[in-house]
Amino acid sequence: MDVLAAEDGPRAIDTHAHQPTKEFLEDAGGQMMQDAAEKFGAEMETATYDEMIAEYREAGVGRAILLGWDAETNTGNPPVPNDYVAEVRDEHDDFFVAFGSVDPLKDDCVQEAIRCVEDLDLSGFKFQQIAQGFDPSADRHDHLWNTIEDLDVPVVFHGGNSTLGAGAPGGRGLKVKHGDPMLVDDVAAEHPEMEILLAHPAFPWEKEKLAVCQQKGNVYMDLSGWMPDYIDDQVLHYARTVLQDKVMFGTDYPMIEPGPWLEQFADLGFDESVQRKLLWENAEQFLGL
């Protein structure tokens, strides 16, 4: 039987999805998103949420984490408002789990984090350190991490390089060094009650990411942002062996679509029990579903 064919409907959970609408692709993404599309031959066409959900369900995916975005201070682009993310979640609450975003460089980031959880009932937070232009291990951010730890919600941190600004002079000023997983290791060590999901295979720091996930009980990883055929062999080896309880499925939608990703993943020959862990069981535990 197909591992995705559950009696109660699609079970897979995408831990890394963005808005397919202008709020993310055009407004928040701006020119740096267009750079990425042109560099890698992608077409950033907008779609409705109904179209997105239909695409996911056809691929056998039952839930997705919809990520907020606020990199306004570093990029000058408007955020995807947390209220908007919550509204989309409310309209499609049988499909989306909503994560907010706060800009760590804004003076009100701590207050906004509290509002996201206590007023908007968002389920966690997403940080993209390269786009947001910050070092998560810097002391100035401790108050934010303490607050999120007290709020008892999980956090997604970006791992590795970013395609945003790719090929542009100076990469639009974005600094790749902020995507080093070792900076998140400091946060994980100092905030052991914070559950952290490191997104993407973390090129060119794949080994560092594997080391952090293996050593820190509160750190997990997803495979988003890369098609399975391009994921480092050691990452896949760890995913099917020693880290099989800590790795999750993710796409980085709409940059990568769930159907083609899952088709390539099926060809990797993972044991069915491991596929179940990676595709939904680990995410269910991480999210408390």
SVG drawing of the C-alpha trace seen along z (x, -y; Angstrom):
<svg xmlns="http://www.w3.org/2000/svg" viewBox="-13 -50 43 52">
<polyline fill="none" stroke="black" stroke-width="0.4" points="0.0,0.0 1.2,-3.5 2.6,-5.0 0.4,-8.1 -2.8,-6.2 -4.3,-6.3 -7.9,-5.2 -8.8,-8.6 -7.3,-10.6 -4.0,-12.2 -1.6,-12.1 1.7,-13.8 2.5,-17.2 4.5,-19.8 6.5,-21.6 7.6,-24.5 5.1,-26.3 4.8,-30.0 1.9,-32.0 1.3,-31.5 -0.1,-35.0 1.3,-38.5 1.6,-39.1 4.7,-36.9 5.8,-36.5 5.6,-40.1 5.3,-42.4 7.5,-40.7 9.8,-38.9 10.3,-41.9 13.3,-42.0 15.3,-39.4 12.6,-36.9 12.6,-37.7 16.4,-37.2 15.9,-33.7 13.3,-32.9 15.4,-34.1 18.6,-32.4 16.9,-29.0 14.4,-29.2 11.3,-29.2 8.1,-31.1 6.6,-32.8 3.0,-32.7 0.4,-33.5 -2.4,-31.2 -5.3,-31.0 -5.3,-29.1 -8.1,-26.8 -5.8,-26.0 -2.9,-25.4 -4.8,-23.0 -6.2,-21.1 -2.7,-20.6 -1.5,-19.3 -4.4,-16.9 -3.9,-15.5 -0.3,-14.8 -1.4,-13.1 -0.6,-15.8 -3.1,-16.5 -1.7,-19.5 0.9,-22.3 2.6,-24.8 2.0,-28.2 4.9,-30.5 4.8,-34.2 7.5,-36.6 8.9,-39.8 12.3,-41.0 11.3,-44.6 14.2,-46.2 16.9,-44.5 15.2,-44.4 12.8,-47.4 10.1,-45.1 6.7,-44.9 6.0,-41.8 3.4,-39.2 1.3,-40.4 0.7,-38.0 -3.0,-38.9 -3.2,-37.9 -1.6,-34.5 -4.1,-34.0 -7.0,-34.9 -5.9,-32.4 -5.5,-29.7 -9.1,-30.5 -10.5,-30.2 -8.7,-26.8 -8.3,-25.5 -8.6,-21.9 -5.4,-22.3 -3.1,-25.0 -1.0,-25.2 0.0,-28.9 3.4,-30.1 4.0,-33.9 7.1,-35.9 8.6,-38.8 11.5,-41.0 14.2,-40.6 15.6,-44.0 12.3,-45.8 11.8,-47.4 8.4,-45.7 9.5,-42.2 8.9,-40.7 5.5,-42.3 4.6,-41.1 5.7,-37.6 3.4,-37.6 0.5,-38.9 1.0,-36.2 0.4,-33.5 -1.9,-35.0 -4.2,-37.0 -3.8,-35.4 -3.4,-31.8 -0.5,-31.2 1.3,-27.9 5.0,-28.9 7.4,-31.2 9.6,-31.3 12.9,-33.1 14.9,-33.6 18.2,-34.9 19.7,-35.8 16.8,-37.8 16.3,-39.3 20.0,-40.1 20.7,-38.9 22.8,-36.5 20.5,-34.5 23.3,-33.8 23.8,-37.5 23.1,-38.5 20.6,-41.2 18.1,-38.5 18.1,-36.6 14.9,-38.4 13.1,-37.3 14.2,-33.7 13.3,-33.7 9.9,-35.0 9.2,-32.4 10.5,-29.7 8.0,-30.9 5.2,-30.9 6.0,-27.2 5.7,-27.1 8.2,-25.7 10.4,-27.8 11.6,-27.3 15.1,-28.7 16.5,-28.9 19.5,-26.6 22.2,-27.1 22.4,-29.4 19.5,-31.3 18.4,-31.6 17.0,-35.1 19.1,-37.7 21.0,-35.0 23.1,-36.4 22.5,-40.0 25.4,-42.3 26.3,-41.7 23.3,-39.4 21.1,-42.4 23.2,-42.8 22.1,-39.5 24.8,-37.8 25.0,-34.0 26.9,-33.6 23.7,-34.1 22.4,-30.8 25.1,-28.8 23.4,-26.2 26.1,-26.6 24.6,-30.0 21.3,-28.2 23.3,-25.6 24.0,-28.4 20.3,-29.2 19.4,-25.6 22.0,-25.1 20.9,-28.2 17.2,-27.6 16.7,-23.8 12.9,-24.1 12.6,-25.7 11.8,-23.1 13.6,-24.1 13.2,-23.0 16.2,-23.7 14.8,-24.2 16.5,-22.9 19.5,-20.5 21.7,-23.5 24.1,-23.7 27.1,-24.2 26.8,-23.3 25.1,-19.9 27.5,-18.2 27.2,-20.9 23.4,-20.7 23.5,-16.9 25.8,-17.4 23.5,-19.9 20.5,-17.7 22.2,-14.7 23.6,-16.5 20.7,-18.7 17.5,-16.9 15.4,-20.0 16.6,-20.4 15.0,-18.8 15.4,-19.3 13.4,-19.2 14.3,-18.5 12.6,-21.5 14.1,-23.8 15.8,-21.0 14.4,-18.3 15.4,-14.9 17.7,-14.1 19.9,-17.1 20.0,-16.4 23.4,-15.4 23.9,-11.6 25.0,-11.9 21.8,-13.9 19.7,-11.1 21.8,-8.4 21.2,-10.1 17.5,-10.6 17.0,-6.9 19.1,-5.8 20.3,-7.7 18.1,-10.8 14.9,-9.1 13.0,-10.3 14.0,-13.9 13.7,-14.6 10.6,-15.9 9.1,-16.5 9.0,-20.0 8.8,-21.6 9.3,-25.4 6.1,-25.9 5.5,-27.5 9.2,-27.3 8.9,-23.5 5.7,-21.7 4.6,-18.7 3.8,-16.2 7.2,-16.2 9.0,-16.2 7.2,-13.2 7.6,-11.3 11.4,-11.7 11.4,-10.8 9.5,-7.6 12.3,-6.6 14.9,-6.7 13.7,-3.4 13.3,-4.4 11.7,-1.7 7.9,-2.3 8.3,-2.8 10.9,-5.5 8.8,-7.1 5.9,-7.4 8.1,-9.1 9.5,-11.6 6.3,-12.3 4.0,-12.8 4.7,-11.0 7.6,-13.2 5.7,-16.4 2.7,-15.3 4.8,-14.9 6.7,-18.2 3.5,-20.1 1.5,-18.3 -1.2,-17.3"/>
</svg>
